[in-house]
Amino acid sequence: MLHSTRKRLFAGAAAIAIGSLILTACASQREEGGGSEEPSEVDSTFIFGASGDVSSLDPAFASDGESFRVSRQIFEGLVGVEPGTADPAPLLASSWEQSEDGLSYTFTLEEGVTFHDGTPFNAEAVCFNFDRQNNFTGIAQSESLSYYWGKLMRGYADTGTSIYGGCEPNGDTEVTVTLTEPFAGFIPALSLPAFAMQSPTALEEYGADDVGGTSEAPTLSEYATGHPTGTGPFQFESWDPGSTTTLTAYEDYWGEQGVVEEIIFQVIGDTTARRQALESGSIDGYDLVAPADLGALEEAGFTLINRDPFNVLYLGMNQAVPELADERVRQAIAHAIDKEQLISQVLPEGTEVATQFMPDSVIGWNPDVTTYEYDPEQAQALLAEAGFDESNPLTITFNYPVNISRPYMPNPEQIFTNLQSQLEAVGIVLNPVSNEWGEYLDLIQGGSEHGIHLLGWTGDYNDPDNFVGTFFGAPSNEWGFDNSEIFSALTTGRGLATAEEQESAYADANAQIMEFLPGIPLAHPVPTLVFDERVTSYPASPVQDEVYNLVELSE
């Protein structure tokens, strides 16, 4: 079996148009594999150039795209995603029913499914996973670890705020999960890798909950660094931190396997180095293509495909910093930024200006929110009102990540440089602080020692709570504010049963958020993937639910 050191020679490649990859359309992403069972000479190792390393192999303790990219190969949840969309679909649960009061969900489970260690997947395993997360304590509850459970379930058993009411097996193949209050996005939320089913045997054997350190710098368990065990089409082989993660096909997978027998995620943080690795034949493809590389790659015959921009790039403002708690300062920073210039100079073609913290395809997007047009003179006037001028300039820390590309932030260093020049032009003095990706997330989410900062979000599923609810539904370290009106509006919205009710409630919430201005939504960038011509089908997804048993390869 070939590995990442191989070099393939390209004999001339015919030009292939953007978007020419076939998007697999099937009822369930795991049930119909992309490969043939006939013997083949195809190189079955698929090497993907990742822009960053995983932060945790335990998806319950992860919130970043690189970790979830790997998790989706190893783990599955009760609910999946309809291929090519952001909509929920059956996965380990073949069906479900919701009670009239919206507090009880009964799932019918797939039969004959096993975890990679041979442990049966059944109703007891489901309850073990839900109970495990609800009972996290100490450091395990920090945003830098169990981000999604805390955000979506609103707390833990010992905090008294969790909306998780319990889990009850009804035999082996049926299970009922209850909530203490309605959560309209509960079913689509279960498609998140953070809610994936993990082997109870492996979780206990390898001390999955034995995390330590601090919220700013947590340490992972033996399980999260070397023994992730799910039900997915690929099982864990090895992780060389900062270098590679290797997975192999799980022979007893309950669905159909494809042609890929081995996956190697090769960490290549620099965008130029990723392009060179593809051109040399040492990787099969990569994500987050630099805008400047698109034309040359297409001309050279590589296949480019765009995901729909289901994301938002923003400049966050931490109100734990006294200066940023002044709304005049936040408004001044907003008026100092020319979003059109930012997009035209450093973001991909097709990127749209963001006016709020969700794309316009999500329920509750509001065309009438307060906007802060580019107006340097207004920015300077607001700073003066707040007590800052040439003799006493606003001095603020600007945090940004390095050596990473994200779908919403393909080139953070260039984005930072562009915004730095705009903010300094109105007299703001910046203290730039950069960190590698894992350290950066811990800094922003784990404590209050940060200022304005670059971050963003790729939607996990099509529900407004996944955007504004995740950001602003409760107090958090990232934003550093306590606004009971916004928290209450978002709590109300997530408990509404119909799309019509949600539309109005979230439109109002978006208006409140943009009036308060906790941060500045900048853009909705278009993420682009690129592949060697031997990759004939890739299951592109707006929410990155891309599982590689559906990748098709030619000789």
C-alpha positions in Angstrom: 0.0 0.0 0.0 1.4 3.4 -1.0 1.9 6.2 1.5 2.5 9.9 1.6 6.1 9.7 0.4 5.0 8.5 -3.1 5.4 10.8 -6.0 3.1 10.4 -9.0 4.3 11.7 -12.4 1.7 13.7 -14.4 1.6 13.0 -18.1 -0.2 16.1 -19.5 -3.5 16.9 -17.9 -6.5 18.1 -19.8 -8.3 21.2 -18.5 -11.1 20.4 -16.1 -13.7 23.1 -15.3 -14.6 24.3 -11.9 -17.3 22.2 -10.3 -16.8 19.2 -12.7 -16.5 16.7 -9.8 -19.6 14.6 -9.6 -21.5 15.2 -6.3 -22.8 11.9 -5.0 -26.5 12.1 -4.4 -27.9 9.3 -2.3 -30.4 8.7 0.5 -27.8 8.2 3.2 -24.2 9.1 3.0 -23.0 6.0 4.7 -25.3 3.4 3.1 -24.2 3.8 -0.5 -20.5 3.7 -1.0 -18.8 5.2 -4.0 -16.5 2.3 -5.0 -16.8 -0.9 -6.9 -16.3 -4.3 -5.3 -14.5 -5.5 -8.4 -10.7 -6.0 -8.1 -8.9 -2.8 -9.3 -5.4 -1.5 -9.9 -6.4 1.8 -8.3 -4.1 3.3 -5.7 -6.5 3.0 -2.7 -4.6 5.5 -0.5 -6.2 8.9 -0.4 -4.0 11.7 0.8 -5.6 15.0 1.8 -3.6 18.1 2.5 -5.0 19.6 5.8 -4.4 23.2 6.6 -4.0 22.4 10.3 -3.7 19.6 12.8 -6.5 18.0 14.8 -6.9 19.5 18.2 -8.6 16.4 19.7 -9.4 12.9 18.4 -12.4 12.9 20.8 -15.1 14.9 19.0 -16.9 15.6 22.3 -13.8 17.7 23.1 -13.4 19.4 19.8 -15.0 22.4 18.0 -12.7 23.0 15.0 -13.0 22.0 11.4 -9.8 20.0 11.1 -10.7 17.8 14.1 -14.2 17.3 12.7 -12.9 16.5 9.2 -11.1 13.5 10.8 -14.0 12.7 13.2 -16.5 12.3 10.3 -14.5 9.4 9.0 -14.2 7.6 12.3 -17.5 8.5 14.0 -21.2 8.6 13.2 -24.1 10.2 15.0 -27.8 9.3 15.3 -28.5 11.9 12.7 -26.5 12.7 9.5 -26.7 15.2 6.7 -28.5 14.9 3.4 -25.6 14.8 0.9 -24.9 18.2 -0.8 -27.2 20.1 1.7 -27.2 21.3 5.3 -30.4 19.3 6.1 -30.7 16.4 8.6 -31.0 12.8 7.4 -31.1 9.4 9.2 -27.8 7.8 10.1 -27.4 5.5 13.1 -31.0 6.2 13.8 -33.1 5.0 10.9 -36.0 7.2 12.1 -37.3 9.2 15.0 -40.5 10.7 16.5 -40.9 13.9 18.4 -43.5 14.3 21.2 -46.1 17.1 20.8 -44.6 19.1 23.6 -41.2 19.0 21.9 -39.5 17.6 24.9 -39.1 13.9 24.0 -37.5 12.2 21.0 -37.7 8.5 20.4 -35.1 7.0 18.0 -35.2 3.7 16.2 -31.7 2.5 15.8 -29.9 0.6 13.0 -29.3 -3.0 13.8 -26.1 -5.0 13.4 -23.8 -2.0 13.9 -20.6 -2.4 15.9 -17.9 0.0 17.1 -14.4 -0.5 15.8 -13.5 -2.4 19.0 -16.3 -4.9 18.5 -18.6 -3.3 21.1 -22.2 -3.4 20.0 -24.0 -0.2 19.1 -27.3 -0.2 20.9 -29.6 1.9 23.0 -27.4 1.6 26.1 -24.4 3.0 24.1 -26.5 5.9 23.1 -27.5 6.8 26.7 -23.9 6.3 27.8 -22.7 9.0 25.3 -25.4 11.5 26.2 -25.0 10.9 30.0 -21.2 11.2 29.7 -21.2 14.7 28.2 -23.9 15.9 30.6 -21.8 14.8 33.6 -18.6 16.5 32.5 -17.0 18.4 35.5 -14.2 20.9 36.0 -11.9 21.6 33.1 -14.0 19.3 30.9 -16.8 21.9 31.0 -14.6 24.6 29.6 -15.4 26.2 26.2 -12.0 25.1 24.9 -13.0 21.5 25.4 -16.8 20.7 25.4 -17.8 23.7 23.5 -20.9 22.4 21.7 -22.5 20.6 24.7 -22.2 23.7 26.8 -23.5 26.0 24.1 -26.4 23.8 22.8 -27.4 22.1 26.1 -26.8 25.2 28.1 -24.8 23.5 30.9 -24.1 20.3 32.7 -25.7 18.2 35.4 -23.8 19.9 38.2 -24.5 23.5 37.0 -28.2 23.0 37.1 -28.6 24.7 33.7 -28.5 21.8 31.3 -31.6 21.3 29.2 -30.8 17.5 28.9 -33.4 15.6 30.8 -32.2 12.1 30.4 -32.0 9.0 28.2 -34.0 5.7 28.5 -33.4 2.5 26.4 -36.5 0.8 25.1 -34.8 -2.5 24.4 -31.7 -2.6 22.2 -32.9 -0.8 19.1 -35.1 2.0 20.5 -34.1 4.9 22.8 -35.9 8.0 24.1 -34.0 11.2 24.8 -35.8 13.9 26.8 -35.1 17.6 27.2 -36.3 20.0 29.9 -37.2 22.7 27.5 -37.9 22.8 23.7 -35.0 23.1 21.4 -36.1 23.5 17.8 -32.7 22.7 16.4 -32.1 19.5 18.4 -32.4 17.0 15.6 -30.1 18.9 13.1 -27.7 19.6 16.0 -27.2 15.8 16.4 -25.5 15.7 13.1 -22.5 17.5 14.7 -19.4 15.3 15.3 -19.5 16.6 18.9 -22.6 14.4 19.4 -21.3 11.3 17.6 -21.5 7.9 19.2 -18.3 6.6 20.7 -17.6 3.1 22.1 -18.4 3.1 25.8 -15.8 0.3 26.3 -13.0 2.4 24.7 -14.1 5.6 26.5 -13.8 3.9 29.9 -10.7 1.8 29.1 -8.6 4.8 27.9 -9.8 7.3 30.5 -11.6 9.6 28.0 -12.7 12.1 30.7 -9.2 12.4 32.3 -8.5 15.9 31.0 -6.4 18.4 32.8 -4.4 21.6 32.6 -6.3 24.9 32.5 -9.2 26.2 30.3 -6.6 28.3 28.4 -4.3 25.3 27.9 -6.2 22.0 28.5 -4.5 18.6 28.3 -6.1 15.7 26.5 -6.8 12.1 27.7 -5.1 8.9 26.4 -8.3 8.2 24.5 -8.3 11.6 22.8 -4.7 11.2 21.6 -4.6 7.6 20.5 -7.8 5.5 20.8 -10.8 7.2 19.1 -13.4 4.4 18.5 -16.6 4.9 16.5 -18.8 3.1 14.0 -17.7 5.0 10.9 -16.2 3.6 7.6 -12.7 4.2 8.8 -10.8 3.3 12.0 -7.9 5.1 13.7 -4.4 3.9 12.8 -2.0 6.6 14.1 -1.6 10.3 14.8 1.8 12.1 14.5 0.9 15.5 16.0 1.8 18.3 13.6 2.4 15.9 10.8 -0.1 13.2 9.8 -3.2 11.4 10.9 -3.7 7.9 9.3 -7.0 6.0 9.1 -7.8 2.6 7.5 -11.0 1.1 6.2 -13.1 -0.7 8.9 -13.8 -4.2 7.4 -17.0 -4.8 9.5 -18.5 -1.4 8.6 -22.3 -1.7 8.6 -22.7 0.4 5.4 -21.0 -0.1 2.1 -17.3 0.7 1.7 -15.8 2.5 -1.2 -12.5 2.2 -3.0 -10.5 4.1 -0.4 -8.7 1.8 2.0 -6.4 4.2 3.7 -6.7 8.0 4.4 -3.7 10.1 5.3 -4.3 13.7 6.5 -1.0 15.5 5.8 -0.7 18.7 7.7 0.5 21.5 5.4 -0.2 24.8 7.0 1.2 27.1 4.3 -1.1 27.6 1.3 1.8 27.7 -1.2 3.3 24.5 0.2 -0.1 22.8 -0.2 -0.3 23.8 -3.8 3.3 22.5 -4.4 2.5 19.2 -2.7 -0.5 18.7 -5.1 1.6 19.7 -8.1 4.4 17.3 -7.1 1.9 14.4 -6.7 2.4 13.9 -3.0 -1.2 14.6 -2.1 -4.5 14.0 -3.9 -6.2 17.3 -3.0 -6.6 20.0 -0.4 -9.1 22.5 0.9 -9.1 26.3 1.2 -7.3 27.1 -2.0 -5.7 30.5 -2.0 -7.6 33.0 -4.2 -4.4 33.8 -6.1 -3.8 30.1 -7.0 -7.2 29.4 -8.6 -6.4 30.4 -12.2 -3.1 28.6 -12.4 -4.4 25.4 -10.9 -7.4 25.3 -13.3 -5.1 26.0 -16.3 -2.8 23.2 -15.2 -5.7 20.7 -15.4 -6.5 20.2 -11.7 -10.2 20.0 -10.7 -11.6 22.9 -8.7 -14.9 22.8 -6.8 -16.6 25.5 -4.8 -18.6 24.9 -1.7 -21.6 27.1 -1.1 -20.5 29.8 1.4 -22.5 28.7 4.4 -20.2 30.7 6.7 -19.3 34.0 8.2 -16.0 35.7 8.9 -16.0 38.3 11.7 -13.9 40.6 13.8 -14.8 39.8 17.4 -14.6 42.4 20.2 -14.1 41.2 23.7 -16.0 43.5 26.1 -14.0 42.2 29.1 -11.6 44.8 27.8 -12.9 48.1 29.2 -12.4 50.1 26.1 -14.4 47.6 24.0 -17.2 47.7 26.5 -17.9 51.3 25.2 -20.3 51.0 22.3 -18.9 54.2 20.8 -15.5 52.4 20.4 -17.2 49.3 18.9 -19.1 51.5 16.5 -15.9 53.4 15.6 -14.1 50.2 14.8 -17.0 49.2 12.6 -17.0 52.5 10.7 -13.3 52.3 10.1 -13.5 49.0 8.1 -14.1 49.0 4.4 -15.5 45.5 3.8 -15.5 45.9 0.0 -11.8 46.7 0.0 -11.1 43.7 2.2 -13.0 41.4 -0.1 -11.5 42.7 -3.3 -8.0 42.6 -2.1 -7.6 39.4 -0.1 -10.7 37.2 -0.2 -11.9 34.8 -3.0 -13.9 35.9 -6.0 -17.6 35.5 -5.3 -17.3 36.4 -1.6 -20.2 38.5 -0.3 -20.3 41.3 2.3 -21.8 40.2 5.6 -24.3 42.4 7.4 -25.0 40.0 10.2 -23.7 36.9 11.8 -25.4 34.4 9.4 -25.8 34.0 5.6 -29.0 35.0 4.0 -30.0 31.4 3.4 -30.7 30.8 7.1 -34.1 31.5 8.7 -34.2 34.8 10.4 -31.7 36.7 8.2 -32.9 40.3 8.4 -32.4 42.8 5.5 -33.1 45.7 7.8 -30.4 45.4 10.5 -28.3 48.3 11.5 -25.3 48.6 9.3 -22.1 50.6 9.9 -20.9 51.9 6.5 -17.3 52.7 5.9 -16.8 56.2 7.2 -13.4 57.1 8.6 -14.5 60.6 9.7 -17.4 59.1 11.7 -15.0 56.6 13.3 -12.7 59.4 14.4 -15.6 61.4 15.8 -16.9 58.4 17.8 -13.4 57.8 19.2 -13.2 61.4 20.2 -16.5 61.1 22.0 -15.1 58.1 23.9 -12.1 60.2 25.0 -9.5 59.1 22.4 -7.5 61.3 20.1 -4.0 61.8 18.8 -2.7 62.7 22.3 -4.5 59.8 23.8 -5.0 57.1 21.1 -7.1 54.0 21.6 -4.6 51.2 22.1 -5.9 47.7 21.7 -4.7 44.1 21.2 -5.5 42.6 17.8 -5.3 38.7 18.0 -5.1 36.6 14.9 -4.1 33.1 14.0 -1.1 32.0 11.8 -0.3 29.0 9.6 -3.9 28.0 9.2 -6.6 28.4 6.6 -10.3 28.1 7.4 -13.3 28.1 5.0 -14.3 31.5 6.4 -10.7 32.7 6.7 -8.5 31.4 3.9 -5.6 33.7 4.6 -5.7 35.2 8.2 -2.3 36.9 8.0 -3.4 38.9 4.9 -6.8 39.6 6.4 -5.1 40.9 9.5 -2.7 43.1 7.5 -5.6 44.6 5.6 -7.6 45.4 8.7 -4.6 46.7 10.5 -4.0 49.3 7.9 -7.6 50.4 8.0 -7.8 50.7 11.8 -4.5 52.5 12.1 -5.7 55.0 9.4 -8.2 56.4 11.9 -5.7 56.6 14.7 -6.1 53.3 16.5 -2.9 51.9 17.9 -2.8 48.1 17.6 -0.8 45.5 19.6 -0.7 42.5 17.2 -0.6 39.1 18.9 -0.5 35.9 16.8 -0.8 32.3 17.8 -0.8 28.9 16.1 -4.3 27.6 15.6 -4.8 25.3 18.6 -3.3 27.9 21.0 -5.4 30.6 19.4 -8.7 28.8 20.0 -7.7 28.1 23.6 -6.8 31.8 24.1 -10.0 33.1 22.5 -12.4 30.6 24.0 -10.7 29.7 27.2 -10.1 33.1 28.9 -10.5 36.8 28.8 -7.0 37.8 27.8 -7.7 38.9 24.2 -8.9 42.0 22.4 -10.3 42.4 18.9 -9.8 39.1 17.1 -10.3 37.3 13.8 -12.6 34.3 13.8 -15.6 32.9 12.0 -17.9 30.0 11.6 -18.9 27.5 9.0 -22.5 26.4 9.7 -22.9 22.9 11.0 -26.5 22.6 10.1 -29.3 24.8 8.7 -30.7 26.4 11.8 -30.3 30.0 13.1 -29.4 28.8 16.6 -26.3 27.2 15.1 -25.1 30.7 14.2 -26.3 33.5 16.5 -27.4 31.1 19.2 -23.9 29.6 19.4 -22.3 33.0 19.4 -24.6 35.0 21.6 -27.0 32.6 23.4 -25.2 32.9 26.8 -22.2 34.6 28.4 -18.9 33.4 26.9 -15.2 34.1 27.2 -14.9 35.1 23.5 -17.3 38.1 23.7 -17.1 39.0 27.3 -20.6 40.6 27.7 -23.8 40.0 29.6 -26.9 41.1 27.7 -30.0 39.5 29.2 -32.2 40.8 26.4 -30.2 39.1 23.6 -29.8 35.9 25.6 -33.5 35.8 26.3 -34.5 36.5 22.7 -32.2 33.7 21.4 -33.5 31.3 24.1 -37.0 32.0 23.0 -36.2 31.5 19.3 -34.6 28.1 19.8 -37.7 26.8 21.6 -40.1 27.7 18.8 -41.7 24.8 16.9 -42.3 26.2 13.4 -40.2 27.9 10.8 -42.7 30.8 10.5 -42.4 31.5 14.2 -38.6 31.3 14.1 -38.4 33.6 11.1 -39.9 36.5 13.0 -38.1 35.8 16.3 -34.6 35.5 14.8 -35.1 38.5 12.5 -35.8 40.5 15.7 -32.8 38.9 17.4 -30.5 39.8 14.6 -31.7 43.4 14.7 -30.9 43.5 18.5 -27.5 41.9 18.0 -26.4 44.4 15.3 -27.7 47.3 17.3 -25.6 46.1 20.3 -22.6 45.3 18.0 -20.6 42.6 19.9 -18.5 42.2 16.8 -18.3 43.0 13.1 -19.5 40.5 10.5 -17.2 41.0 7.6 -17.8 38.5 4.8 -19.1 35.2 3.5 -16.1 33.7 1.7 -16.4 31.0 -1.0 -14.3 28.0 0.0 -12.6 26.1 -2.9 -11.2 22.6 -3.0 -8.7 21.3 -5.6 -8.0 17.7 -6.6 -5.7 15.6 -8.8 -7.5 14.4 -11.9 -7.5 10.8 -10.6 -10.1 11.9 -8.0 -13.3 11.5 -10.1 -15.9 12.1 -7.4 -15.8 14.0 -4.1 -18.8 14.4 -1.8 -18.6 18.2 -1.3 -20.9 19.5 1.4 -21.7 23.1 2.5 -21.4 21.9 6.1 -18.2 19.9 5.3 -20.0 16.6 6.1 -17.6 14.8 3.7 -17.0 11.1 4.3 -14.3 9.5 2.2 -16.0 6.1 1.5 -17.7 8.2 -1.2 -14.5 9.4 -2.8 -14.0 7.8 -6.2 -10.5 7.3 -7.7 -9.3 6.3 -11.1 -6.1 4.5 -12.0 
